[in-house]
Amino acid sequence: EGLNVLRRIPGLSYVDDQAKKLVANKVHRRLVECVISVNSDLRNKTVREACFRTRFDAVIVAVHRSGSRMLSSIGEIELRAGDLLVLETGPTFVQRFNNDRNFTLLA
């Protein structure tokens, strides 16, 4: 429900249209936070190189590194261990990737 509330706030919009490419209907999507692990094969790849959306059926909404939001284009950000990602996902993301070696799910 929180995601739907955010969508109704005037002036808020997606930076890009990647979320439109998610399979899950807007009503069933969730916001999830995760941290890139030291064992992740996503490390040292840009979001685009890692094919993140296709691989995980999730869109990165924001990337935080060392407590600061990364302001670069999301696709151009090179992922590092410890990066905090805010994701928009389908309803089964947490169940499918809860024990994935690439990241630790937080919320």
C-alpha contacts under 8 A as a table, 3 or more apart, distances in Angstrom:
res1	aa1	res2	aa2	distance
1	E	4	N	5.27
1	E	5	V	6.41
2	G	5	V	5.08
2	G	6	L	6.34
3	L	6	L	5.11
3	L	7	R	6.32
3	L	29	R	7.55
3	L	30	R	6.62
3	L	31	L	6.71
4	N	7	R	5.06
4	N	8	R	6.58
4	N	27	V	7.29
5	V	8	R	5.37
5	V	9	I	6.94
6	L	9	I	5.49
6	L	12	L	7.50
7	R	12	L	6.83
7	R	13	S	7.42
8	R	12	L	7.96
9	I	12	L	5.93
14	Y	17	D	6.54
14	Y	19	A	7.91
16	D	19	A	7.76
17	D	20	K	5.57
17	D	21	K	7.47
18	Q	21	K	5.46
18	Q	22	L	7.41
18	Q	59	V	6.45
19	A	22	L	5.51
19	A	58	A	7.90
19	A	59	V	5.80
19	A	88	E	7.26
22	L	25	N	7.81
22	L	53	R	7.83
22	L	57	D	6.16
22	L	58	A	6.79
22	L	59	V	7.50
22	L	89	T	7.66
22	L	90	G	7.58
23	V	57	D	7.21
23	V	90	G	7.40
24	A	28	H	6.34
24	A	29	R	6.32
24	A	89	T	7.72
24	A	90	G	5.10
24	A	91	P	7.45
25	N	28	H	5.52
25	N	29	R	6.61
25	N	90	G	7.82
26	K	29	R	5.37
28	H	90	G	6.33
28	H	91	P	5.72
29	R	88	E	6.57
29	R	89	T	5.40
29	R	90	G	4.60
29	R	91	P	5.63
30	R	87	L	7.98
30	R	88	E	5.64
30	R	89	T	5.23
30	R	90	G	6.12
30	R	91	P	6.26
31	L	86	V	6.87
31	L	87	L	5.53
31	L	88	E	4.73
31	L	89	T	6.30
32	V	86	V	5.84
32	V	87	L	5.07
32	V	88	E	6.42
32	V	89	T	7.03
32	V	105	L	7.38
32	V	106	L	7.34
32	V	107	A	5.44
33	E	84	L	6.89
33	E	85	L	5.63
33	E	86	V	4.67
33	E	87	L	6.15
33	E	105	L	6.07
33	E	106	L	5.31
33	E	107	A	5.21
34	C	84	L	5.71
34	C	85	L	5.33
34	C	86	V	6.75
34	C	87	L	7.86
34	C	103	F	6.09
34	C	104	T	5.33
34	C	105	L	4.26
34	C	106	L	5.25
34	C	107	A	7.27
35	V	81	A	7.49
35	V	82	G	5.63
35	V	83	D	5.50
35	V	84	L	4.47
35	V	85	L	6.14
35	V	103	F	5.24
35	V	104	T	5.24
35	V	105	L	6.63
35	V	106	L	7.46
36	I	40	S	6.55
36	I	42	L	7.75
36	I	43	R	7.61
36	I	79	L	7.67
36	I	80	R	6.72
36	I	81	A	4.90
36	I	82	G	5.27
36	I	83	D	5.44
36	I	84	L	6.64
36	I	85	L	7.69
36	I	102	N	5.98
36	I	103	F	4.33
36	I	104	T	6.64
37	S	40	S	5.21
37	S	81	A	5.14
37	S	82	G	6.32
37	S	101	R	6.93
37	S	102	N	5.51
37	S	103	F	4.79
37	S	104	T	6.59
38	V	43	R	7.75
38	V	81	A	4.96
38	V	82	G	7.41
38	V	102	N	7.96
39	N	101	R	6.46
39	N	102	N	6.46
40	S	43	R	5.77
40	S	81	A	7.43
40	S	101	R	5.97
40	S	102	N	3.94
40	S	103	F	6.72
41	D	102	N	6.39
42	L	45	K	5.70
42	L	46	T	7.98
42	L	50	A	6.10
42	L	79	L	6.46
42	L	80	R	7.73
42	L	102	N	6.70
43	R	78	E	7.43
43	R	79	L	5.13
43	R	80	R	4.86
43	R	81	A	6.21
44	N	78	E	5.60
44	N	79	L	5.51
44	N	80	R	5.94
45	K	48	R	7.89
45	K	49	E	5.78
45	K	50	A	5.94
45	K	78	E	5.11
45	K	79	L	5.78
46	T	49	E	5.05
46	T	50	A	6.15
46	T	75	G	6.35
46	T	76	E	5.46
46	T	77	I	5.12
46	T	78	E	3.92
46	T	79	L	5.88
47	V	50	A	5.18
47	V	51	C	6.38
47	V	52	F	5.87
47	V	74	I	6.73
47	V	75	G	4.77
47	V	76	E	6.30
47	V	77	I	6.00
47	V	78	E	6.44
47	V	79	L	6.78
48	R	51	C	5.13
48	R	52	F	6.71
48	R	75	G	4.76
48	R	76	E	6.62
49	E	52	F	7.92
50	A	55	R	7.98
51	C	54	T	5.54
51	C	55	R	5.91
52	F	55	R	5.17
52	F	56	F	5.89
52	F	57	D	7.51
52	F	58	A	7.12
52	F	59	V	7.46
53	R	56	F	5.52
53	R	57	D	4.91
53	R	58	A	4.92
53	R	59	V	5.39
53	R	60	I	7.75
54	T	57	D	5.35
54	T	58	A	7.57
56	F	93	F	7.82
57	D	89	T	6.67
57	D	90	G	7.22
57	D	93	F	7.93
58	A	87	L	6.21
58	A	88	E	5.66
58	A	89	T	4.53
58	A	90	G	7.03
58	A	93	F	7.87
59	V	87	L	5.43
59	V	88	E	5.18
59	V	89	T	6.56
60	I	63	V	7.33
60	I	74	I	7.25
60	I	85	L	6.47
60	I	86	V	5.86
60	I	87	L	4.53
60	I	88	E	6.48
61	V	74	I	7.88
61	V	85	L	7.49
61	V	86	V	5.41
61	V	87	L	5.40
61	V	88	E	6.59
62	A	69	R	7.08
62	A	70	M	7.35
62	A	74	I	7.35
62	A	85	L	5.87
62	A	86	V	5.12
62	A	87	L	7.27
63	V	69	R	5.83
63	V	70	M	5.54
63	V	74	I	7.62
63	V	83	D	6.63
63	V	84	L	5.71
63	V	85	L	4.72
63	V	86	V	6.45
64	H	67	G	5.96
64	H	68	S	5.22
64	H	69	R	4.23
64	H	70	M	5.65
64	H	83	D	5.82
64	H	84	L	5.02
64	H	85	L	6.48
65	R	68	S	5.37
65	R	69	R	6.35
65	R	70	M	6.72
65	R	82	G	7.13
65	R	83	D	4.99
65	R	84	L	6.44
66	S	82	G	7.95
66	S	83	D	7.52
70	M	77	I	7.85
71	L	74	I	7.89
72	S	76	E	6.83
72	S	77	I	6.47
73	S	76	E	5.45
73	S	77	I	6.67
74	I	77	I	5.43
79	L	83	D	6.75
80	R	83	D	5.70
89	T	93	F	6.12
90	G	93	F	5.71
91	P	94	V	7.52
92	T	95	Q	5.42
92	T	96	R	6.16
93	F	96	R	5.17
93	F	97	F	5.96
93	F	98	N	7.87
94	V	97	F	5.42
94	V	98	N	5.23
94	V	105	L	7.58
95	Q	98	N	5.54
96	R	99	N	7.93
97	F	100	D	4.94
98	N	104	T	7.37
98	N	105	L	6.40
99	N	104	T	7.54
100	D	103	F	6.19
100	D	104	T	7.39
101	R	104	T	7.60
